Amino acid sequence: MTDIACKYNHLLDMKEKKANVVEASCARISSNMATRQGYAMMTFTIVTVLFVCYSYIVLYITVTKNFLVAPLVLHVPIWHECTRLDRRSG
């Protein structure tokens, strides 16, 4: 092999090594971004589950409270409340 061919092979080898280093660096950055996105999705999922549980608990307490309070309120006719509101707004 001539001296020029040897230098050309060496140059190609160095460029290939540089491309491998750049590719590994990009893969590392991409992996870090995917990990951050995974943590964000996990956090969003946990918060969503907690709020869904919280809404069901509040719904249960509200319905239970309304069933307990409803017999006390049922003696007032609905039309009486409506006429009272009409008098206030007029």
Buried (B, 14 or more C-beta within 10 A) or exposed (E): EEEEEEEEEEEEEEEEEEEEEEEEEEEEEEEEEEEEEEEEEEEEEEEEEEEEEEEEEEEEEEEEEEEEEEEEEEEEEEEEEEEEEEEEEE
